[in-house]
Amino acid sequence: MSKLSSPGTQLDSSGRILHGWDPEDPEKWDKAIAWRTLTITTATMAVGFSAWYLVSAIAPLLNQIGFDLTDSQLYALTAISGLSAGLFRLVFMFLPPVIGTRKLVTFSALLFLLPMLGWFSVVQRPENTPFWELLAISFASGFGGGVFAGFMPSTGYFFPKRLQGTALGLQAGIGNFGISFIQLVAPWLMGFTLLGIGFVAPQRLPDGSNVFVHNPAIFMAPWAIVCALLAWTYLKDVPVKANFRQQLSIFGNVNTWVMTVVYLMTFGAFAGFAAQFALIINQIYGSGSSFAETIGVENLPRGAAYAFLGPLIGAGVRAAWGPLCDKFGGAIWTFIGGIGMTIFTAVAALFLNPTDPDQFWWFLGAMLLMFFFTGLGNAGTFKQMPMIFPKHQAGGVIGWTSAIGAFGPFVVGILLSLMPIQAFFWGCVVFFAICTVLTWIFYARPKAPYPG
């Protein structure tokens, strides 16, 4: 074995496994290794979230390039990646102690290539692509969101509790930037021939102009490969005993269920609304909406132009608020986040039956403030969990709650396809209010039974 800068920690003969590692003991912790692990896994997660949300950037253009999908099919298409991400998270949550951080991150990055190459191929052949193939590619996109449940507990192995709010906040927040990134750059990348793949024919819009809908998917592929190479070369493993019975013991703790519901409010809403935001804008205010037909105005908002703003704000707040959560505790920020989400979702609901194009800006402002408060709630919950739960349960709870939260895009998409959008928004207001009350009772009030 070889010693590291931390005198109590050694590498085995392979140079890959850390023995004697204990972040709570300064003599057995190497911060350089911890921060390098955080950097590589966070970058990989950002690429994964971009792969996960490729469908949200591509779906609004499918009908314009030759597909013939109903509104319900489009909502379902963007929803299915949320379903698969939640299911994959239920698997990934058990993997860190089984295969180790290095293999987990490396193989995950390579899995991202499946949806990237799938979307690259399918948008070039709208005439003979069945709907089930679109659904299958969207399902594969869930790998990008599923890794969260493995990466976050894995990162927790490398940091002491006093820094976990900062570390997990940075990882989750910057990882979430992958959503905003792909929604921001996708419309730009679709506008020109990408170097090296100019031989691929562009798609045609109804006005006869060219668009390269396949570009965002293939643009991300090399970055997935780079992340895989970095992970395989530089990451280490912390040997953790995987006691399956202890991991299952989380379900006997009432806090598991309360935090699951609360996280479904914060991240579930963040991920769900981020996935459907462009389609919601198009349905209510876009040029093809009933509102547009009523007022006879053609120059109306395009959802793809604004969709990136919500996840950009939510992810930024989540990343920035980690140090404040370490200082003041997570519960108070989760509670404030819930209050803000409730209020501004209600405000947005007031502008779902527009009579004037200018009402769009009130709707957009309310939604962006709602996204701001999801960031507070997400930062707060991930500070709470390592504090509320014993060490042998904390990783499992993070994995489980993140898995349920990942169903957000699926839940939002399916509900929007089954019920009037007004009923959906007001239902969210009621759900957010209930979760906020639970946060106050269990965690945020003075003398709360489980402060965190």
DRENZAKE-237817 format. One record per residue: x, y, z of N, C-alpha, C in turn. Coordinates in steps of 0.05 Angstrom, whole numbers, plus 5000, padded with zeros to 4 digits. Atoms other than C-alpha are relative to their C-alpha. Layout:
<atoms>
XYZXYZXYZ...
</atoms>
This chain:
<atoms>
501749765000500050005000501750255000498649755001502150724988498550215016501249804983500851305035499350254983500749755013497351945014500850235018499349774983498052655042498649985027501350064974493152435096501349765012498450224989497352005142498549755007501650244992491651545162498749864977501250125024489551375091502149894982498150135018492950895044498549894976501150125024491850644973500949714999499150285003491949894958501949984977498050045021496749584908499150094972501049915026492149754850499950304997500149715001492250494868497250114997502849915005484650524865498350005025501750034977481950354934501350135024499049854977482650804995499349845026500450144975483650445061500550195023499749834976482850775129498750274996501249745006478651335098497850075019502149914981474451735148499850304999500149715003472252435129499650155027500449874974470452585202502650035016497449994986477752485223502050134981498149855018482553005193502549844993497650175005488152485199499549794979500750215019484352015153498350104976501549885022481552495102501950174983498349845019484852795040498150174984501949825013481053405016500450024969499449995029484553394948498549784985501550225012481652714933497050055000502849954997474852924958499050204979500949795019474453554915500449914971499750115027477253194854497749824993502350175004471852674862497450164994502349835004466553214868500050134973499849865026469053574806499349814977500550195023469052964760497249895000502750114999462552674785497950214993501949785006459053354781500050064970500049965029461353464709498649784986501350225013459052774691497050015004502849984995452352894724498750224982501049795017451453544685499649904971500450125026452553164620497749815000502350184998447652634644497350145000502649855000442253144659499450134973500449915027443353434590498849784982501150235015442152744561497149955008502750044990435952674605498050194988501849795008432953324581500250074970500049975029434653264507497250004989502750035010427453054496498450265004501549764996424853704526500850224980499049805020429054104476499149924972500650095026427253674417497049984995502950055004419853514428498450234989501649785011417154214414500350044970499549975029420054174343499249764984500550255015418053464324497850034979502249975020411453644291500850194977499249815021414854214253501949884980498150135019419853734220498949754988501250235015414953204196498649795017501450184983412452824256497150095003502849934996404952804271499149895027500550084973404052774346497950195013501949844986398253014389501350135024499049884975399153464450500449795022499850204979397952864495502549824994497750165006403252464458502650155006497649844994408253034465500550015030499750004971406953084540501049735009499250274992407552334546502949944993497350045008414052334507502050125019498249874981417352834553499749885028500550124974414252474613501549745004499050274997417051784599502949995009497249994990424251994612500050045030500149974971422052204681499349735014500650274989418951514693502449835001497750175000425251164672502250105019498049894981429751634712499449915028500850094973425751474775500649705004499550294997426150724761503049945001497250054999433550754746501250095026499049914974434751144810499649795022500550214980431650574849502249784998497850195004437250144820502750135008497549864995442950654824500550055029499649944972441650794897501549785015498750234987444350104914502849954989497650075013450450124869502650115012497449904991455650574903501649805018498450194985457750054956500649744986499750265014457149484906502250024979498049995022461449724847502050225004498149794994464950334876499750254982500349745013465351064854501249994972498549985026470350964797498449864978501550145021466450434758497250124996502749885002459750754774500050244982500049765016461551424744500949944971499150065027465351134685497949874983502050155016460050644662497450174996502349835003454551154674500450194977499449815022457851654627499749874973500350145026458051124572497149944994502850055005450650974582498650254988501249755010449051704565500050004969499850015029451051544493497649884987502350135011444851124483497950204991502049815010439751694482501250214981498849805018444652174449500049904971499950125027445751714389497249944990502850065008438351524390498650254989501349755010435852244383501350094974498649925024441252384331498949864976501050175022438551824288497150064994502950015005431051874297498950254989501249755010429852614282500650034970499449995028432852494213498049844982501850175016427252014192497250015012502749974989420452284214497949844986502150135015416551944159499649715008500350294995417851224181500849935029499450064972419051284257497549965016502450044983413750964300500250135027500049864974411651294365501549845021498850164979414150704406503150035000497149965001421250834381500850265014499649754986420851554405499949955030500350064972418451294472502449845011497750164991424150794476502550175004497749834997429351324464499750195024500549844977426051774515500549855026499650174977426151194564503049975006497150024997433651104552501250265011499049754990434551844567500050015031500250014971432751674639502649925013497450064988439751404650501450255010498749754992442152124652499050115026501149914974437452284710500349795022499850224980438051604744502650005015497450024986445451674761500150175025500049824977443752224811499949845026500450164975441551694863502549845007497450134994448451364857502250195006497849804997452851974850499950145027500249844975450152354910500949855025499050154977450951804963503049944998497150065004457751634932501750245008498549764993460052354939500050045031500249974971457552345011502249845015497850164987462951815026502550175003497449865002468352335012500150265016500149744986466152935054499049975029501150004972465153055129497350145000502749894998458153245152500050314999500049704999460253975163500250124973499749905028461554045088498049884981501750145019456153605060497850184988501849815012451254175050501250144977498649875022456354535008500649814977499250195021458853914970497649904985502350115013452053614956498450224986501349785014449154294940501350074974498649955025454554424889499649794980500350225019453953744859497249994987502750005010446453754853499450254983500649755014446054484832501450024973498549985026451554464779499149774982501050225016449053784756497350084987502649915011442054084748500450214978499549815022445254624703499949864973500150155025445554074651497350034986502749965011438054164642499850274986500149735012438554914630501850024977498049985021444754834588498949894973501050125025441554364537497750154989502249855010435254774534500850274989499049755010439355404523501449974974498450025024444255154471498749854977501250165021439754674433498850174978501049845022435955214394502250134983497749885014442655544377501449794982498650215015445954884356498349904976501750095022439954714313500050194976500149795020441055344272502149994979497950015020447255144233501249734998498650255004451354574205502349985020497950044979455754284260502449884986497450085012463054194241500349705002499550295000464453474221497749834992502350165008457353254207498350154980501449855021455553714150498749834979501250185020453853114108497249915008502650074991447652994150498050214990501949815011441653304115498550145022501649864980437953844153497149924998502950045001430653794171498850264990501449775011425554274140497850095018502249884986421054744178497750074981502349945018414054924151500650244982499549775017416755584124502249954979498050075020421955214083502950035009497249964990428055394125501149745011498650244990433154884147500450025030499450024971434054654219501449735005498350244995439054154247499349905028501050094974435053834303501849785012498250214990440153264308502550115013497549894991445853734327500449985031499550014972444853784403500849735011499450274990444953034413502949924994497350085007451352914375502150185012498149814987454653534405500849905028499550084972454053234475501649735001498850264998456752544457503050005007497250014993464252704459500550075030499749934972463353014528499549775019500550244984460452374555502549825000497650165002466652004530502250125016498049874984471252514561499649955030500650054972467752434628500649725008499450284994468351684625503049965003497150034998475851734612501150135025499149864975476952234669499349835024500850154977473051804717501749755003498450254999476751164699502950065009497249944995483451514705500550115028499449844976482751954767498449935025501750054976477251694813501049775016499350214981478351254874497449895012502250134986473850784913500450005030500050024971472050804986498649735007501450254993470650095012497850055021502349964982463750115043498649735001501450264997460349495071497150044993502849975009453649415036498349805015501850174984448749155087497150064989502649955013442249075047497850045021502049984980438148985110500050285013499849734989440749645138498950214981501149815020439149995073497050004999502950025000432049735076498750115025501149904974431349975148499050294998501049735003430150675121497050024999502949995004422950485107498549985026501350014974421550395180500350275015499549744988423551115195497950204988502149825010417751615190501150234984498849775015422552155166500549934971499750085028423851755103497650084984502549955015416651835082499450304999500549715000416052565103501950134980498149875018422452755067499649924971500750085027420252355006497950184988502149835010413952765000501050294996498949735002417753415013501850034975498249985023422953254960498549974974501750015024417453074911499050284994500849725004415153794922502350164987497849825008421954114913501249914973498750095025425753704861497949894980502150105019419553364832498850224984501249775014416554034815502150134982497949895016423254304791500449844974499550175024424453714744497649984982502450035015417253644723499350254984500649755014416054374705502250064980497849955019422954424672499649844975500450185024421253834626497750104983502449935015414454114606499750304995500449715000415654874610499650104971500349915027416554974535497349934989502650085010410354574519497750155013502149854986406254934572499750284988500149735012408155614543498749994973501250025027406455384473497049955001502950074998399755094495498350245009501649784989397555724533500350254984499449745012400956304497501149984971498750035026404056014433498350054976501449935025402256144361497949794992502050215007398355484356497949975021501950034978394355594420497250114993502749895004386855744425500150305005499749714994388956424454500850144975499149875024392656584390497850024979502249995019386656394348497950205007502049814991382156824390500750294994499249725004386257464386501150064973499049965027388957344317502750134998497349895000396157524334501949774994498250215008401857124303502650015016497449974987408057404338499749965030500450084972407257034404502449845010497650134988412256704452500449724989499250275006415956074432501149885025499250124975416755604491503049945001497150075000423755384470501850245006498349774995426256094476500250075030500049934972424556134550500449765019500050244983424755414575502549975018497650044985431955444598500250175025499749814978430856024646499249885027500950124975427055624699502149825013497950184988432155064709502650155005497549844995437855574703499850135028500449874974435055964763499949805022500250204978433155354804502649875006497450134996439855014793502050195013498149804989443755654808499650045029500649964972440155764873500849765017499350244985441155044894503049985005497150014997448655084882501050215019499149774984449355764916499349985029501149994973445355604978501249795018498850214983449555015003501450115024498749894976454055445048498050125020502049884982447955805077498549775015501250234987444855125092501849885021498150094980451154915127500050185025499949804978450855555169497450005016502549964986443455595186498349755002501650245001441054885175498249994975501650035024436954605118497150055003503050004997429954585148498850274994501249745003428755335149499950084970500049935029430655395075498049834985502150175012426254805056497250125005502549884992420555145093499450254983500349765016421655815059499649944971500450095028422255464992497249914995502750105003415555125003498050234999501849775000412155785020500150154973499749865025414956124958498849844976501150175022413055534912497050025000502949994998405955544938498950264990501049735007404956294930500350054970499649915028407956374860498949804980501550185017404855744831497150104999502749895000398156054852499950254983500049765017400056714819500149924971499950095028401956344755497449894990502650125007395255984756498050214992501949795006391756654751500250094971499549915028394656754680499949774980500250235018392756084649497750034980502149945019386756384613500450294989499249725007389956994579498050134982501649835017386157554547501650214986498249805010392157994531502849884998497350125003399057794503501950095022498249904979402358224558499849845025500350164976399757744610502149775001497950215000405157254588502350085018497849924984410357664624499549965030500850064972406557604690500249705005499850294997405956854679502949915001497250085000413356784662501450095026498749904975415457214722499349825024500950174978411256794770501349734999498850265003413956144742503050015007497149994994421256374747500450045030499849984971420156574819499449735014500550274989417155894832502549824997497550155004423455584802502250095020498149904980427656034848499649865027500550124974424255744909500349705000499250295000425155024885502949975006497250014994432555174889500550015029499749994970431955374962499249735012501050254989427854754977501949774995498250225007432654284941502650025016497649964984438754574976499449925029500750064972435254525043499649705006500550284995432953805036502649835001497650165000439853545019501950075023498649954975442753885080498749855023501550134979437253595123500649705003499950294998438052865105502549895014497750104985445252745129499850075030500249924972443353105194497849855014502350134987436652765208500549705004499850295000438652045192502749905010497450114992444051605222501649934975498150035022450151485179499349774982500550235016448050795157497450024983502449965015441451055131500050244981500149745014443151745103500349964970499650045028445851495036497649874986502350135011439951035025497650194997502249815001434951585041500450204977499449825022438452064993499349864973500550145024438051534939497049964995502850065002430751354953498450264994501649765004428052064958500650124972499349895027431852274895498749834979501450165019428751684859497150084997502849915001421751894877499850274988500049735012423352614860500350004970499650015029425652404791497549924984502550065014418652164775498550264994501349745005416852914773499250054971500849965028417152974697497949814990502150205008412952344689497350085012502549934987407752564740498850254987501049755012407253274711499049954972500850055028407053024639497449854998502450165002401752504651497650165010502249854990397352964693499250224980500649795020397853514640498549884976501350125023395653014587497249895007502650114991389652784629498050205011501849824986386853404661500450294989499649725008385754154646502350125015497549894989392054554658499350175025500849844977388255014707499749825025500350194977386354414751502749905009497450104993393454164749501550215017498549794985396454834773498850035028501249974974391454904830500449765017499350244985392654184850502850025011497349964990400054354855500150195024500049814977398554944900499249865025500950144976394754494948502249815010497950194993400253964947502450145013497849844989405754484959499450105028500849904974401954775017500149785021500050224981401154095050502949935008497250064995408653945042501350215018498849794985410454615071499249985030501050044972406154485133501549775013498550234989409553805142502850085007497349914994416354135138500150175026500149844976414354635192499649825025500750174976411454105239502449825008497950204993417153605234502850125003497249925001423354025221500650295005499249725001423054785218499050165024501049844978418955015279501849995024498550024975422055175346499449745015500250254986423254535385498749784982500950215019421654115323501349735008498950264991422553365337502449914984497750095016427553285280501350244986498749775013431253935267502349914983497850085017436153905210500950244983
</atoms>
